[in-house]
């Protein structure tokens, strides 16, 4: 009889774990798939598996490419608006000063690497983060 009791407890444990995982996935806690947002349409679509949360928005910024849809980090931030969490995937050298204001859960990430060049004026901030929370700068160089 004890054998069946243990099997029943074991089955209940697995049933509980099976219902817990989808609940976490629905909250964006356990799924590794990300979403990409189109700069033209604003529609997000499933992307390849990454370590990002399900509801992470990705915007590609291609500095220095005149045919790119998004040519500056500032343009990427405008497209982003209040959508978060978000990642700007930046490639090339961006010749601009960037102000991140009033945003949360944002990553500026080199794709694979990037440079933010604010110019030669030492009195200006190349990257200013104001009134924002959880901002990350990954795989990029900041000069100026």
C-alpha positions in Angstrom: 0.0 0.0 0.0 2.9 2.4 0.8 4.2 1.8 -2.7 1.0 3.2 -4.2 1.0 6.2 -1.8 4.5 7.1 -2.9 3.6 6.8 -6.6 0.5 9.0 -6.0 2.6 11.7 -4.3 5.2 11.4 -7.1 2.4 11.8 -9.8 1.0 14.8 -7.9 4.5 16.4 -7.8 4.9 16.0 -11.5 1.4 17.3 -12.2 2.2 20.4 -10.1 5.5 21.0 -11.9 3.7 20.6 -15.3 1.2 23.3 -14.4 3.7 25.6 -12.9 6.0 25.8 -16.0 3.3 27.1 -18.4 2.3 29.7 -15.8 5.8 31.0 -15.6 6.1 31.0 -19.4 2.9 33.1 -19.6 4.5 35.7 -17.4 7.6 35.8 -19.5 9.8 34.2 -16.9 10.8 30.9 -18.4 10.7 31.0 -22.2 13.9 31.7 -24.0 12.3 32.9 -27.2 12.4 36.6 -28.1 10.4 38.9 -30.3 11.6 41.3 -33.0 9.8 44.5 -34.0 9.7 45.8 -37.5 10.8 49.4 -37.8 8.3 49.9 -40.6 5.2 48.2 -39.3 5.8 48.1 -35.5 4.6 44.4 -35.6 6.6 42.0 -33.6 7.3 38.5 -34.7 9.0 35.4 -33.1 12.7 35.5 -33.4 15.4 32.8 -32.9 15.9 31.4 -29.5 18.0 33.6 -27.3 18.4 34.2 -23.6 15.9 37.1 -23.8 12.5 36.9 -22.3 9.5 36.2 -24.4 8.2 39.8 -24.4 11.6 41.4 -25.2 11.4 43.8 -28.2 14.4 43.9 -30.5 15.2 46.8 -32.8 18.1 46.7 -35.2 20.2 49.9 -35.5 22.7 50.0 -38.4 24.8 53.1 -38.0 26.7 54.2 -41.0 24.5 52.3 -43.5 22.5 54.8 -45.6 20.1 52.1 -46.7 19.3 50.9 -43.2 15.7 51.3 -41.9 17.1 52.6 -38.5 20.3 54.5 -38.8 20.8 56.0 -35.3 20.3 55.0 -31.8 18.1 58.0 -31.2 15.8 56.8 -34.1 15.7 53.4 -32.4 14.7 54.9 -29.1 11.9 56.9 -30.8 10.5 53.7 -32.5 10.7 51.9 -29.1 8.6 54.4 -27.3 7.3 52.8 -24.1 7.7 49.2 -25.2 9.9 47.3 -22.7 11.8 45.2 -22.0 13.8 46.0 -25.2 17.1 45.5 -26.9 18.6 47.8 -29.5 21.0 45.7 -31.5 23.6 48.2 -32.8 26.2 47.7 -35.5 28.7 50.1 -36.9 29.9 53.5 -35.5 27.1 55.8 -34.4 28.2 59.5 -34.5 25.7 61.0 -32.0 25.0 61.9 -28.4 22.4 59.6 -26.9 20.0 60.5 -24.2 18.0 57.7 -22.5 15.2 59.4 -20.5 12.3 57.9 -18.6 12.8 54.4 -19.9 13.1 51.0 -18.2 14.5 47.6 -19.0 16.6 48.6 -22.0 19.8 47.2 -23.4 22.0 48.8 -25.9 24.0 45.9 -27.4 26.6 45.7 -30.0 25.7 43.4 -32.9 28.4 42.0 -32.7 30.1 45.2 -31.5 29.4 48.9 -31.9 30.9 52.3 -31.2 29.0 55.3 -29.9 31.1 58.4 -30.9 29.9 61.6 -29.3 32.5 63.8 -31.0 35.3 65.8 -29.5 33.4 68.2 -27.2 34.3 67.1 -23.6 31.5 69.2 -22.2 28.8 67.0 -23.8 27.7 63.6 -22.5 28.1 60.9 -25.1 25.5 58.7 -23.3 23.2 60.3 -20.7 20.9 58.2 -18.7 18.2 60.3 -16.9 15.3 59.1 -14.8 15.6 55.5 -16.2 15.8 52.1 -14.6 17.7 48.9 -15.5 19.7 50.2 -18.5 22.5 48.1 -19.8 25.3 48.8 -22.3 26.8 45.6 -23.7 29.5 44.9 -26.3 30.0 48.5 -27.4 32.6 51.2 -27.1 31.8 54.8 -26.1 34.1 57.6 -27.2 33.9 61.4 -27.1 
